[in-house]
Amino acid sequence: MAAGQKGASAALYGLVGHPLGHSWSPQIHERLGSAPYALHDLDADEAAAFLRGGAWRGLNVTIPHKRLAAELADVRSPAVERLGAANTLVRDGDGRIVAENTDVLGFAWMLARFCRERLGGSPRELLEGRKVLVLGSGGAGAAVRDALENAAGAHAVTISRSGDQTYDTLAERHADAVLLVNTTPVGMFPRCPASPVDEGTLSRLTGLRGVLDVVYNPTRTGLCLAAERLGLPCESGLAMLVAQALYASELFQGRDLDDGLVGQIESDILAQTENVVLIGMPGAGKTSCGRALARLLGRPFVDLDEAIALETGRGAAQIIREDGEDSFRAVETEVTGRYAARSGLVVACGGGVVTREANYPLLHQNGRIVFLDRPVSELSSDGRPVSQAKGVERVAAERMGLYRAWADVTVTCTGTPAGDAESVRELLGL
């Protein structure tokens, strides 16, 4: 047994799965009151012994042990009986293991908010008797279908890699679907921003009113990015994660919790984990502002030009001089993709990052983009090969519209890195 948290053996609550990487569950459950909460990375044999004999009060269970959890339980909820899988176990007063599937409840909560706030109605009003596509035939897909059918009265159609309903026939058979939900792990960190359905196929689903993804890392999955480009309301799975934890915590503690906590905890996690991405003209002060902001927020700082130099052994100016600007831009996109997929960073981009359209979804998937706007008259071309070759004014004319289009917020430079950093922090509410 490899416990992923100090003091795991003494924790009353926890998460069981294999393999377990980074999880936000401990911090979520601390907010909910179900702590201490530990991570238990266990294979099948270890998991069975721990579930039956461990000194725990309540457990969440994830891949690949959800069916095992249902089988070992003494009492199963109707949802667990229907699905044959449990993600929550609790010991009752008689010592019996009671199994529930709060994934169903968590998705139903997310669906209800999405329909109410983004589509203007209740799930019943919008989905009853209507077709909803569910990508994936695994345990998460089963929970989502159960919620769609029982809470919304929808006609859920499962799309998988094999069988009668596949991705190959998705567009031609299901253009009348009103909602699409991804329950596969495609697009999950670190393989992001991949998508189970490409934008072209999504655009052919002409009846769609919205897109949901149960994947919650990155913040905006590849599927959600494609939906955004098509103007479709979309949401990834962080709310489902928090909501299912709330319902599990209610069982753990034997008391009702305010479901307003879901939105609060979701917002707090986003504030902590979304990258702050700085863009702007060469010489605008992105690196100095980024360093000051990282110190202010207690976050790691990444300068993409410095990262490129470390990885290649050559700086941007040398690569452009020796191999040309196109070669540098290709390297820049590769490095941008790796760092932008991570969470909780302050990232300073090179001035030309906006010249490649492919860089926008990489930066946007997990971050809020800040344009540092410094007057062109204050910019220097020293040590900046593109600015030297074209002139600062021409570079500004080519890029200024892109900076503004990519930015979530614009900060007018104050004249000092500390001042710029404080302005960014205030505008982003960090």
Secondary structure, DSSP 4 states (H G I P E B T S, - for coil): -EESSTTGGG-SEEEEESS----SHHHHHHHHT--SEEEEE--HHHHHHHHHH---SEEEE-TT-HHHHHHH-SEE-HHHHHHS--SEEEE-TTS-EEEE-HHHHHHHHHHHHHIIIIISS-HHHHHTT-EEEEE--SHHHHHHHHHHHHHS--EEEEEBSSSSSBGGGHHHH-TT-SEEEE-S-TT-TTSTT--SS-HHHHHT-TT--EEEES--SSSS-HHHHHHHHTT--EE-THHHHHHHHHHHHHHHHTS---THHHHHHHHHHHHHHSEEEEE-STTSSHHHHHHHHHHHHT--EEEHHHHHHHHHSS-HHHHHHHH-HHHHHHHHHHHHHHHHTSSS-EEEPPTTGGGSTTHHHHHHTTEEEEEEE--GGG---TT-HHHHHH-HHHHHHHHHHHHHHH-SEEEE--SSHHHHHHHHHHHHT-
